Amino acid sequence: MTSDAAGHGTDQQTDLQTDPQRWRVLAVCLAAGFVTLLDVSIVNVAMPSIQHALDASATALQLVVAGYTLAFGLVLVPAGRLGDAGHRRGLFLAGLVAFALASLAAGLAPSDEWLAVARLVQGACAGVVSPQVTGYIQQEFRGFERARAFGMFGAVVGVATAIGPLLGGLLIQAFGEQDGWRWVFGINVPIVAVVLVYGLRVVPRPVAVRRSALDPVGLVGVAAATVAFMTPFVLTTGSGDAPARWWFLALAAALGAATVGWERRYERRGRDPVLSPEVLGLRSFRFGALLGLAYFAGFTSVFLVVTLFLQNDLGLTALQAGLVGLPFAVASGISALASGRAVARWGRPVVVVALCVVVVGLAGTDLAIRIIGDEPGRTVLLCCVVATTQCLAGAGSGLVIAPNQTLTLAEVPVRRAGVAGSMLQVGQRVGSAVGISAVLSVYYGSRASGASGATAVGRGLLITIGLVLCALVVALLDARRRVRADDRGDGADDGEAPDGRTRAA
């Protein structure tokens, strides 16, 4: 029996295709995950249109992009904890309704300030929904079937992030530069309406759970430390940034230390802290969370800097820029669908090999841009080569996100599913904010110093490659740990086979 089977009360496996109810729940979760993650990247190609239509400032534009991620990360842990406390269904449905309303407000924004605030609210609503998605997958599936479900979720993550620029470009092409950006946000409303109608019918009612105090001090401390840490990165525009913003990192460190101290004291009093020692004590969770932070820091920023280069430096339309990124989305989705069986059979080595493939693909993109350059007569050739190298990177990426999520959460008890999933996603959102900030600073700083667009984007891509290499180092260390555990014969942490593979049914 896996470690979390006890929390669920059974070790029985159910195949998705022979259990319609679980299939329906998963379908609703994947649709909700798609629409909330789509908004991470769909706005990238709309930035020039928003700037022109609303005369938006650089700070407002950065908040439109990164403010979503900031608010997303802010509410993840509290929402995950509340979901584990028996409120998962209510939070899932209410979060979707609020997300649709915030999307409508963003689409109708009369000013850049209005749009920035709407994006913050939209991100917070997405942060309420997201941990319920991973919580339901943990709750409904076991062993190999859970790996398959997370493989499908990984496909959604990769496709939603990569296809966002293409969908945004299609909408701007269809509705025009002046108003097309409004549909980038408004498209969420009909999608959520369909998901809600179906979700009301199939999302499970709350199961009986052991009630415990919610540790409000811990919840506020985690949220405040997260916001303080992400704020300087969110405010980074690459031009004229106030150095004083980095003092937020000192505040984050102080808040983090105070929160950890409170959580230890709270646990000694026999209470149930937010930063669960049961989850943080799992080596597989710690390695997986660190890997996810480093990978998302590199992975997410690629689309933004390449899209800026294609539109601002090569003069491509939003649709054309989105088409260049389409091969990444297709390859990522296909490989992610196959990742469940792969990780169940080979475990962490799948992620190691996949990260090597991603590095090769990103290095190919970097070299193509540096060698071919931004000469007008070479635009078609450059786009073809970049699309090919991004396809390779996408094939690797699909075998990173879902397998890492499966391995990271494999040992987490079901009663901790929501908060563990949210803690993992906080790392991903923090990584995204850090990566976008670093890449934008390098890109805009290089342009300000007189560098060509090809040189500037090449320097930004070096940052992304370095971050993915950091994720590769973590994966190698985790794989080595698992091999040593196998050699000792004591197995890996509970819930894994001794060689580090997740136990199938």
C-alpha positions in Angstrom: 0.0 0.0 0.0 1.3 3.4 -0.8 1.9 5.9 1.9 -1.2 7.9 1.0 -3.5 5.0 0.6 -4.0 4.9 4.3 -5.3 8.5 4.1 -7.8 7.4 1.5 -8.8 4.2 3.1 -8.2 1.9 0.1 -5.4 0.8 -2.2 -7.7 -0.2 -5.0 -6.8 1.1 -8.4 -9.4 2.2 -11.0 -8.6 2.7 -14.7 -9.7 6.0 -16.1 -11.4 4.5 -19.0 -13.4 2.1 -16.9 -14.5 4.6 -14.3 -16.5 7.4 -16.0 -16.9 9.4 -12.8 -13.2 9.8 -12.3 -12.8 10.6 -16.0 -15.3 13.4 -15.7 -13.7 14.8 -12.6 -10.3 14.8 -14.2 -11.8 16.4 -17.4 -13.2 19.3 -15.4 -9.9 19.7 -13.4 -7.9 19.8 -16.6 -10.2 22.4 -18.2 -10.0 24.6 -15.1 -6.2 24.2 -15.0 -6.0 25.0 -18.7 -7.9 28.3 -18.5 -6.1 29.6 -15.4 -2.6 28.7 -16.7 -3.4 30.0 -20.2 -3.5 33.5 -18.7 0.2 33.2 -17.7 1.3 33.5 -21.3 -1.6 34.6 -23.5 -1.0 38.2 -22.5 2.6 38.2 -23.9 1.6 39.0 -27.5 -0.9 41.5 -26.4 1.6 43.8 -24.7 2.2 46.1 -27.6 -1.5 46.5 -28.3 -2.3 47.2 -24.6 0.5 49.8 -24.5 -0.8 51.6 -27.5 -4.5 51.4 -26.7 -4.2 52.5 -23.0 -1.0 54.4 -23.2 0.2 52.1 -20.5 3.4 52.8 -18.4 6.2 50.3 -18.1 5.3 49.5 -14.5 1.6 48.9 -15.4 2.7 46.6 -18.2 4.9 44.6 -15.8 2.1 44.3 -13.4 -0.2 43.0 -16.1 2.3 40.3 -16.8 3.9 39.5 -13.5 1.1 40.8 -11.2 -1.0 37.8 -12.2 1.8 35.5 -11.0 2.3 37.4 -7.8 -1.4 37.2 -6.8 -1.5 33.6 -7.9 1.4 32.6 -5.6 -0.1 34.7 -2.7 -3.2 32.6 -2.2 -2.0 29.1 -3.1 -1.1 27.9 0.3 -4.2 29.3 2.2 -6.4 27.9 -0.6 -4.7 24.5 -0.5 -5.1 24.3 3.3 -8.8 25.3 3.1 -9.4 22.7 0.4 -7.8 20.0 2.6 -10.1 21.1 5.4 -13.2 20.0 3.4 -13.9 23.1 1.3 -12.4 21.9 -2.0 -15.6 21.8 -4.0 -16.8 25.2 -2.9 -13.4 26.8 -3.4 -13.1 25.3 -6.9 -16.5 26.5 -8.1 -16.4 29.9 -6.4 -12.9 30.5 -7.6 -13.9 29.8 -11.2 -16.9 32.2 -11.0 -14.7 35.0 -9.5 -12.0 34.2 -12.2 -14.5 34.8 -15.0 -15.7 38.0 -13.4 -12.2 39.3 -13.0 -11.4 38.3 -16.7 -14.5 40.3 -17.8 -13.3 43.3 -15.8 -9.8 43.1 -17.4 -11.4 42.9 -20.8 -13.5 46.0 -20.2 -10.6 48.0 -18.5 -10.7 51.7 -19.4 -7.2 52.4 -18.1 -3.9 50.6 -17.4 -4.4 51.0 -13.7 -7.8 49.3 -13.9 -6.3 46.5 -16.0 -3.4 46.0 -13.5 -5.8 45.7 -10.6 -8.1 43.3 -12.5 -5.1 41.1 -13.3 -4.2 41.0 -9.7 -7.7 39.8 -8.8 -7.7 37.4 -11.7 -4.4 35.9 -10.5 -5.7 35.5 -6.9 -8.8 33.6 -8.2 -6.6 31.3 -10.3 -4.6 30.7 -7.1 -7.7 29.5 -5.4 -8.6 27.1 -8.1 -5.2 25.6 -8.8 -4.5 23.7 -5.6 -8.0 22.1 -5.8 -7.1 20.7 -9.2 -4.0 18.9 -7.9 -5.9 18.0 -4.7 -8.6 16.2 -6.7 -6.0 14.3 -8.7 -4.3 13.2 -5.5 -7.7 12.3 -4.0 -9.1 10.3 -6.9 -6.1 8.4 -8.2 -3.3 6.1 -7.0 0.0 4.7 -8.2 0.3 4.3 -12.0 -3.2 5.9 -12.6 -2.1 9.0 -10.7 1.0 9.2 -12.8 -1.2 9.0 -15.9 -3.5 11.7 -14.5 -0.5 14.0 -13.7 0.8 13.2 -17.2 -2.4 14.7 -18.6 -2.2 17.6 -16.3 1.4 18.1 -17.3 0.3 18.2 -21.0 -2.2 20.9 -20.0 0.5 23.0 -18.3 2.8 22.8 -21.2 0.2 23.3 -23.9 -1.5 26.2 -22.0 1.7 28.0 -21.4 3.1 27.5 -25.0 -0.2 28.0 -26.9 -1.1 31.2 -25.1 0.8 33.4 -27.5 -0.8 31.7 -30.5 -4.3 32.0 -29.2 -3.6 35.7 -28.2 -2.3 36.3 -31.7 -5.4 34.8 -33.3 -7.7 37.0 -31.2 -5.8 40.2 -31.9 -5.8 39.2 -35.6 -9.5 38.6 -35.6 -10.6 41.7 -33.6 -7.9 44.2 -34.5 -4.9 45.8 -32.7 -7.1 48.3 -30.9 -9.6 45.9 -29.3 -8.3 42.5 -29.8 -6.4 42.5 -26.6 -9.7 42.8 -24.7 -10.7 39.4 -26.1 -7.5 37.9 -24.8 -9.1 38.3 -21.3 -12.8 38.0 -22.4 -12.3 34.6 -24.0 -12.1 33.1 -20.4 -15.8 33.9 -19.7 -17.4 31.4 -22.1 -14.8 28.8 -21.3 -15.4 29.1 -17.6 -19.2 29.1 -18.2 -19.0 25.6 -19.9 -16.6 24.3 -17.2 -19.0 25.5 -14.4 -22.1 23.9 -15.9 -20.3 20.6 -16.2 -18.4 21.0 -12.9 -21.6 21.5 -10.9 -22.7 18.0 -12.0 -19.5 16.0 -11.5 -17.2 17.6 -9.0 -17.4 15.4 -5.8 -19.0 16.6 -2.7 -16.7 17.0 0.3 -15.6 13.8 2.0 -15.4 13.5 5.7 -12.1 14.9 7.0 -10.5 15.4 10.3 -11.2 19.0 11.3 -8.3 21.0 12.6 -7.6 24.7 13.3 -6.4 26.5 10.2 -3.4 28.3 11.8 -4.3 31.8 10.6 -0.9 33.2 11.8 0.9 30.7 9.7 -1.3 31.3 6.7 -0.7 35.1 6.9 3.0 34.6 7.5 3.5 32.3 4.5 1.5 34.7 2.2 3.3 37.8 3.4 6.7 36.2 3.0 5.8 35.0 -0.5 4.6 38.5 -1.5 7.6 40.2 0.0 10.0 37.9 -1.9 8.2 38.2 -5.3 7.6 42.0 -5.2 11.0 43.2 -6.3 11.0 40.8 -9.2 7.5 41.8 -10.3 8.4 45.5 -10.2 11.5 44.9 -12.4 11.0 46.4 -15.8 14.6 46.6 -17.0 14.6 50.4 -17.2 14.7 52.9 -14.4 14.0 50.5 -11.6 14.4 51.8 -8.0 17.2 49.9 -6.2 15.3 50.2 -3.0 12.8 47.5 -4.1 15.4 44.8 -3.2 14.9 45.6 0.5 11.8 43.5 0.1 14.1 40.5 0.1 15.3 41.3 3.6 11.7 41.7 4.7 10.9 38.3 3.1 13.8 36.7 5.0 12.6 38.2 8.3 9.0 37.2 7.7 10.1 33.7 6.7 12.2 33.2 9.8 9.4 34.5 12.0 6.9 32.2 10.3 9.1 29.1 10.7 9.6 29.9 14.4 5.8 30.3 14.8 5.1 27.0 13.0 7.6 25.1 15.2 6.0 26.5 18.3 2.5 25.8 16.9 3.5 22.1 16.3 5.0 21.7 19.8 1.6 22.7 21.2 0.0 19.8 19.4 -1.5 21.8 16.6 -1.5 21.3 12.9 0.8 23.9 11.2 0.5 25.2 7.6 4.1 24.3 6.7 3.5 20.6 7.5 6.7 18.9 8.8 5.1 15.7 7.4 5.4 17.1 3.9 8.6 19.1 4.3 10.3 16.0 5.9 9.9 14.1 2.7 13.1 14.2 0.7 11.3 13.5 -2.6 9.2 16.6 -2.0 12.1 18.9 -1.2 14.1 17.8 -4.2 11.1 18.0 -6.5 10.0 21.5 -5.2 13.5 22.9 -5.8 13.7 21.4 -9.2 10.3 22.9 -10.1 11.4 26.3 -8.9 14.5 26.3 -11.1 12.8 24.8 -14.1 9.9 27.2 -14.1 12.3 30.1 -13.7 13.8 29.2 -17.1 10.9 27.6 -18.9 8.3 30.4 -18.4 10.6 33.3 -19.4 11.5 31.7 -22.8 8.2 32.6 -24.4 8.2 36.2 -23.2 11.7 37.1 -24.4 11.4 35.3 -27.7 8.0 36.8 -28.4 9.3 40.3 -27.6 12.2 39.7 -30.1 9.9 38.5 -32.8 7.5 41.4 -32.5 9.7 44.3 -31.5 12.8 43.4 -33.4 11.7 41.4 -36.4 8.3 43.2 -36.9 6.2 40.0 -36.8 2.5 40.3 -36.0 1.1 38.8 -32.8 -0.3 35.9 -34.8 3.0 35.2 -36.5 4.9 35.3 -33.3 2.4 32.9 -31.7 2.8 30.4 -34.6 6.6 30.2 -34.0 5.9 28.9 -30.6 3.2 26.4 -31.7 5.7 23.5 -32.2 6.7 23.7 -28.6 3.1 23.4 -27.5 2.4 20.4 -29.8 5.6 18.5 -28.8 5.1 19.3 -25.1 1.5 18.0 -25.2 2.4 14.7 -27.0 5.4 13.9 -24.8 3.5 14.8 -21.6 0.7 12.3 -22.5 3.4 9.5 -22.6 5.1 10.7 -19.4 2.9 8.8 -17.0 4.0 5.4 -18.2 7.6 6.6 -18.5 7.9 7.9 -15.0 6.2 4.8 -13.5 8.8 2.6 -15.3 12.0 4.6 -15.0 11.4 7.3 -12.3 13.7 10.2 -11.9 16.1 9.3 -14.9 13.2 10.3 -17.2 13.4 13.9 -15.9 17.2 13.9 -16.1 17.2 12.9 -19.8 14.3 15.3 -20.6 16.1 18.2 -19.0 19.2 17.5 -21.2 16.9 17.6 -24.3 15.4 21.0 -23.1 18.9 22.4 -22.7 19.9 21.3 -26.2 16.7 22.8 -27.6 17.2 26.2 -25.8 20.9 26.3 -26.8 19.8 25.7 -30.4 17.4 28.6 -30.2 20.1 30.8 -28.8 22.6 29.9 -31.4 20.1 30.3 -34.2 19.2 33.9 -33.1 22.9 34.8 -32.6 24.1 33.3 -36.0 21.2 34.2 -38.3 20.5 37.5 -36.5 17.7 40.0 -37.2 18.5 40.9 -40.8 15.2 41.4 -42.7 16.0 39.0 -45.5 16.6 36.1 -43.0 13.4 36.4 -41.0 11.7 33.3 -42.5 14.8 31.2 -42.1 15.2 32.3 -38.5 11.6 31.6 -37.6 11.8 28.1 -39.1 15.0 27.2 -37.2 13.6 28.7 -33.9 10.4 26.7 -34.4 12.4 23.5 -34.9 14.6 24.0 -31.8 11.6 25.0 -29.7 9.9 21.8 -30.9 12.8 19.9 -29.4 12.7 21.8 -26.2 8.9 21.2 -26.0 9.4 17.4 -26.4 11.8 17.5 -23.4 9.6 19.8 -21.4 6.6 17.5 -21.6 8.7 14.8 -19.8 9.8 17.2 -17.0 6.7 18.9 -15.6 4.3 16.0 -15.1 6.9 13.4 -14.0 8.4 15.8 -11.5 5.0 16.6 -10.1 4.2 12.8 -9.8 7.5 12.1 -8.1 7.3 15.1 -5.8 3.8 14.3 -4.5 4.0 10.5 -4.6 4.5 10.1 -0.9 2.2 12.9 0.3 -0.9 11.7 2.2 -4.2 12.6 0.7 -5.1 14.7 3.7 -2.2 16.9 2.8 -2.8 16.9 -1.0 -4.0 20.4 -1.4 -1.4 22.2 0.8 1.4 20.1 -0.7 0.3 20.8 -4.2 0.0 24.5 -3.4 3.5 24.6 -1.8 4.9 23.0 -4.9 3.1 25.6 -7.1 4.3 28.5 -4.9 7.8 27.5 -5.8 6.9 27.4 -9.5 5.2 30.8 -9.4 8.2 32.3 -7.5 10.5 30.7 -10.1 8.5 32.2 -12.9 8.6 35.7 -11.3 12.4 35.4 -10.8 13.1 34.1 -14.2 11.0 36.7 -16.0 12.6 39.5 -14.0 16.1 38.3 -14.7 15.5 37.8 -18.4 13.7 41.1 -18.9 16.4 43.0 -17.1 19.1 41.5 -19.3 17.1 42.0 -22.5 16.1 45.6 -21.9 19.4 46.5 -20.3 21.2 45.2 -23.4 19.0 47.1 -25.7 19.5 50.3 -23.7 23.2 49.9 -24.0 23.0 49.8 -27.8 23.1 46.0 -28.4 21.1 44.5 -31.3 17.9 42.7 -30.7 19.6 39.4 -31.5 22.4 40.0 -29.0 19.9 41.1 -26.3 17.6 38.1 -26.7 20.7 35.8 -26.9 21.9 37.1 -23.5 18.4 36.6 -22.1 18.3 33.0 -23.3 21.6 32.3 -21.6 19.9 33.1 -18.3 17.1 30.6 -19.1 19.6 27.9 -20.1 21.5 28.5 -16.8 18.3 28.1 -14.8 17.4 24.9 -16.6 20.9 23.6 -15.9 20.3 24.3 -12.2 17.2 22.1 -12.4 19.3 19.4 -14.1 21.8 19.4 -11.2 19.0 19.0 -8.7 17.6 16.1 -10.8 21.0 14.4 -10.9 21.4 14.7 -7.1 18.0 13.2 -6.5 18.6 10.4 -8.9 21.9 9.6 -7.2 20.1 9.7 -3.8 17.6 7.1 -5.0 20.4 4.8 -6.4 22.2 4.9 -3.1 18.9 4.0 -1.3 18.5 1.1 -3.7 22.1 -0.1 -3.1 21.5 0.0 0.7 18.3 -2.0 0.2 16.3 0.3 2.5 14.2 1.8 -0.4 13.5 5.4 -1.0 11.1 7.3 1.1 7.7 5.7 1.8 5.5 5.5 -1.2 8.3 4.8 -3.7 9.9 1.6 -4.9 13.6 1.3 -3.7 14.8 2.4 -7.2 12.9 5.6 -7.0 10.0 4.7 -9.2 6.4 5.3 -8.1 4.7 2.1 -7.1 2.0 1.1 -9.5 -1.0 -0.9 -8.5 
